Amino acid sequence: MYRSGAVMAWNVFKFCTALKGLGSIMILLVLAVVSVTYYAVVITNFGPGLAAGDLDSLVAFFVLILFHFLLAMLLWSYFSVVFTDPGGVPSSWRPAVDEERGDTDLLTEFPDDLENRGIRYCRKCNHLKPPRCHHCSVCGRCVLKMDHHCVWVVNCVGALNYKYFLLFLFYTFLETSLVTLSLLPHFIAFFSDREIPGSPGTLATTFLAFVLNLAFALSVLGFLIMHISLVSANTTTIEAYEKKTRRYDLGRKRNFEQVFGTDKRYWFVPAYSEEDLRRMPALHGLEYPSKPDLDAQEF
């Protein structure tokens, strides 16, 4: 029985290690899809249409302007998720109970004793855990307000990059929907009897770009709807799975501000205002306001 447990632990470790390598491939896959889409939309179909000098050129102009704007926002949000640390636990962090009880050296206590007192402790990292913090087996560390580990961005999605992840989903859905609608007439033309202009390579690229963007639009829409519901309830994917979804629900408006901040100018860009960062502790991932009547419950 012991050997079976050891094998299972080894397999899990190998699986987590494989996810890291898969993530690097996923970044290349994202860039490849962007490249194929750019070639199909800009180079093959709508770029040449700018020289037509009629209504088609006006349509091509607006499609290209909107396409490039959404693409810029998509890539900005995407690489913000990739390169932003989701948040780790500072070595000096101690729960508020330290000050109230006069405890100064909680780390000398046994984990079971800490947990019996309602103090969260990570047995893998061997340190105290702030509220909403979870250990990521792929990253090998605790992540503040961890939502999930995303192989598409080779990173955890947590307190410090969750907004960027949501904007990535939002702009991806808008961009893929625009491409799908823009290329729909060309896709329909594949099944008509009339001759279609273009080389076999450009036609194949247009067909592939339409199928890929339609697939991404539909799949991302599902994730976007799910995360909108999570934000509206001020919960995470992990907390929803664990059915711990009521403690931090402060109402839809305040729940939204806990992720996007209060400054409306920054709601749709992967950044926060200095004022929000200064006055909203939740954006730093260590402190979260909660319902007073639920404060005493286990989380």
C-alpha positions in Angstrom: 0.0 0.0 0.0 2.9 2.3 0.8 4.4 1.7 -2.6 1.1 2.5 -4.3 0.9 5.9 -2.5 4.5 6.7 -3.4 3.9 5.9 -7.1 0.8 8.1 -7.1 2.7 11.0 -5.5 5.4 10.5 -8.2 2.9 10.5 -11.0 1.3 13.7 -9.7 4.7 15.4 -9.5 5.5 14.3 -13.1 2.1 15.6 -14.2 2.6 19.0 -12.6 6.1 19.2 -14.1 4.6 18.4 -17.5 2.1 21.2 -17.2 4.9 23.7 -17.0 6.4 22.5 -20.3 2.9 22.4 -21.8 2.4 26.1 -20.9 5.4 27.2 -22.9 4.0 25.4 -25.9 0.6 27.1 -25.3 2.2 30.5 -25.5 3.6 29.6 -28.9 0.2 28.2 -29.9 -1.5 31.5 -29.0 1.0 33.5 -31.1 0.5 31.0 -33.9 -3.2 31.5 -33.9 -2.7 35.3 -33.8 -0.3 35.1 -36.8 -2.7 32.9 -38.9 -5.6 35.2 -38.0 -3.6 38.4 -38.9 -2.5 36.9 -42.2 -6.1 35.9 -43.1 -7.8 39.2 -42.0 -5.2 41.9 -42.8 -2.9 40.5 -45.5 -5.3 38.3 -47.5 -8.8 39.7 -47.2 -9.3 43.3 -45.8 -5.9 44.9 -46.4 -6.2 44.7 -50.2 -9.8 45.9 -49.9 -8.6 49.3 -48.8 -7.6 50.2 -52.4 -11.1 49.4 -53.8 -12.3 53.0 -53.5 -15.9 52.0 -52.8 -18.1 50.9 -49.9 -16.0 47.8 -49.5 -12.9 49.9 -48.8 -14.8 51.8 -46.0 -15.9 48.5 -44.5 -12.4 47.1 -44.7 -11.0 50.3 -43.0 -13.4 50.0 -40.0 -12.8 46.2 -39.7 -9.0 46.8 -39.7 -9.1 49.6 -37.2 -11.3 47.6 -34.8 -9.2 44.4 -35.4 -5.9 46.1 -34.5 -7.3 47.8 -31.5 -8.8 44.6 -30.0 -5.6 42.7 -30.9 -3.5 45.3 -29.1 -5.7 45.1 -26.0 -5.8 41.3 -26.2 -2.0 41.0 -26.3 -1.5 43.6 -23.6 -3.8 41.8 -21.3 -2.4 38.4 -22.2 1.3 39.2 -21.5 0.2 41.1 -18.4 -1.2 37.8 -17.1 1.9 35.9 -18.2 4.5 38.2 -16.7 2.7 39.4 -13.5 3.3 37.4 -10.4 -0.1 36.4 -9.1 1.1 37.0 -5.5 3.1 35.1 -3.0 3.0 35.1 0.8 5.5 37.5 2.3 7.8 35.8 4.8 6.9 38.4 7.4 3.2 38.0 7.1 1.2 37.1 10.2 -2.5 36.9 10.7 -4.4 39.5 12.6 -4.8 37.1 15.6 -1.1 37.7 16.4 -1.7 41.2 17.5 -5.0 40.4 19.3 -3.6 37.5 21.3 -0.1 38.9 21.7 1.4 35.9 19.8 4.7 36.6 18.2 6.1 33.2 17.2 3.3 31.2 15.7 5.7 29.2 13.5 7.0 27.4 16.6 3.6 25.8 17.1 2.5 22.5 15.5 0.3 22.8 12.4 -2.5 20.9 14.0 -2.5 23.4 16.9 -2.6 26.4 14.5 -5.5 24.9 12.5 -7.4 24.2 15.7 -7.2 27.9 16.5 -8.5 28.8 13.0 -5.1 29.8 11.6 -4.4 28.5 8.2 -1.1 26.8 7.6 0.5 25.3 4.5 2.2 21.9 5.3 4.0 21.9 1.9 5.5 25.4 2.2 5.7 25.3 6.0 4.4 28.8 6.5 1.2 30.6 7.5 -1.5 31.1 4.8 -3.5 34.4 4.4 -7.2 34.2 3.7 -8.1 32.9 0.3 -4.6 31.7 -0.3 -4.0 28.2 -1.7 -1.0 26.0 -2.6 -0.4 25.5 -6.3 1.2 22.1 -7.1 2.4 23.3 -10.5 4.1 26.4 -9.3 5.2 24.7 -6.0 4.2 27.6 -3.8 1.2 29.3 -2.1 -0.6 31.8 -4.3 -2.7 34.7 -2.9 -6.4 34.4 -3.7 -5.6 31.6 -6.1 -8.2 31.0 -8.8 -6.5 28.3 -10.9 -3.3 27.5 -12.7 -3.7 28.3 -16.4 -1.4 26.5 -18.8 -2.3 29.0 -21.5 -0.4 31.7 -19.7 2.2 29.5 -17.9 1.2 31.1 -14.7 -1.2 30.9 -11.8 -4.2 33.3 -11.9 -4.4 34.9 -8.5 -4.9 38.2 -6.6 -2.4 40.3 -8.6 -3.3 39.2 -12.1 -6.9 38.0 -12.0 -8.2 41.3 -13.5 -5.7 40.9 -16.4 -6.9 37.4 -17.0 -10.5 38.5 -17.1 -9.6 41.3 -19.6 -7.7 38.7 -21.7 -10.9 36.6 -21.9 -13.0 39.7 -22.7 -10.8 41.0 -25.5 -10.2 37.5 -26.8 -14.0 37.0 -27.1 -14.5 40.3 -28.9 -11.6 39.8 -31.2 -12.5 36.2 -32.2 -16.1 37.2 -32.6 -15.1 40.1 -34.9 -12.9 37.8 -37.0 -15.6 35.1 -37.2 -18.2 37.6 -38.4 -15.8 39.3 -40.8 -14.7 36.0 -42.4 -18.2 34.4 -42.4 -19.0 35.6 -46.0 -15.7 34.1 -47.2 -16.4 30.9 -45.4 -19.8 30.6 -46.9 -18.3 31.2 -50.3 -16.3 27.9 -50.0 -19.6 26.0 -50.3 -20.9 27.9 -53.2 -20.6 27.1 -56.9 -18.9 30.3 -57.9 -15.2 30.6 -58.4 -13.3 32.1 -55.4 -10.3 34.4 -56.1 -7.1 33.6 -54.4 -4.4 31.0 -54.2 -4.9 27.7 -52.5 -2.7 28.8 -49.6 -4.6 32.0 -48.9 -7.9 30.2 -49.2 -6.8 27.5 -46.8 -5.5 30.2 -44.3 -8.9 32.0 -44.4 -10.8 28.7 -43.8 -8.5 27.8 -40.9 -8.7 31.3 -39.4 -12.5 31.2 -39.4 -12.7 27.7 -37.8 -10.1 28.5 -35.1 -11.7 31.9 -34.2 -15.2 30.4 -34.1 -14.0 27.6 -31.8 -12.2 30.1 -29.5 -15.1 32.5 -29.4 -17.5 29.8 -28.3 -15.2 28.3 -25.7 -14.0 31.6 -24.3 -17.6 32.7 -24.0 -18.3 29.9 -21.6 -15.3 30.8 -19.5 -16.2 34.4 -19.6 -19.7 33.8 -18.4 -18.4 31.5 -15.6 -15.9 34.1 -14.3 -18.5 36.9 -14.5 -20.6 34.9 -12.2 -17.6 34.3 -9.9 -16.8 38.1 -9.8 -20.4 39.0 -9.1 -20.3 36.7 -6.0 -16.7 37.7 -5.0 -15.5 34.1 -5.1 -12.9 32.1 -7.0 -13.0 28.9 -8.9 -11.4 27.0 -6.0 -13.8 28.6 -3.4 -16.8 27.7 -5.7 -15.6 24.1 -5.9 -15.2 24.0 -2.1 -18.6 25.6 -1.7 -17.2 28.5 0.3 -18.9 31.3 -1.7 -20.7 33.5 0.8 -18.1 34.9 3.1 -16.7 37.7 0.9 -19.9 38.5 -1.0 -20.4 42.3 -0.4 -22.9 43.0 -3.2 -22.3 43.1 -6.9 -20.9 46.6 -7.1 -18.3 46.2 -4.3 -17.5 42.7 -5.5 -16.7 44.1 -8.9 -14.5 46.8 -7.3 -12.6 44.2 -5.4 -11.2 43.0 -8.7 -11.3 46.0 -11.1 -10.9 48.9 -8.6 -13.0 52.0 -8.3 -11.4 54.1 -10.9 -13.5 53.7 -14.1 -10.7 54.9 -16.3 -8.8 51.7 -15.5 -11.6 49.2 -15.7 -10.8 48.0 -19.3 -7.0 48.2 -19.2 -4.6 45.8 -17.4 -3.5 48.3 -14.8 -4.7 50.0 -11.6 -4.6 53.6 -10.5 -2.2 54.5 -7.7 -5.1 55.7 -5.7 -6.9 52.3 -5.8 -3.6 50.5 -5.0 -3.2 52.8 -2.0 -6.6 52.6 -0.5 -7.8 49.1 -1.4 -5.9 46.3 0.5 -7.8 43.6 -1.4 -5.9 44.5 -4.6 -2.7 43.3 -2.8 -4.2 40.0 -1.9 -3.6 39.9 1.9 -6.7 41.5 3.4 -10.3 41.1 2.3 -13.5 42.7 3.8 -16.1 40.1 4.6 -19.6 39.8 6.0 -19.5 40.4 9.7 -21.9 37.6 10.5 -19.7 35.1 8.7 -16.3 36.2 10.0 -16.3 33.5 12.7 -16.9 30.7 10.3 -14.1 28.4 9.0 -12.8 29.2 5.6 
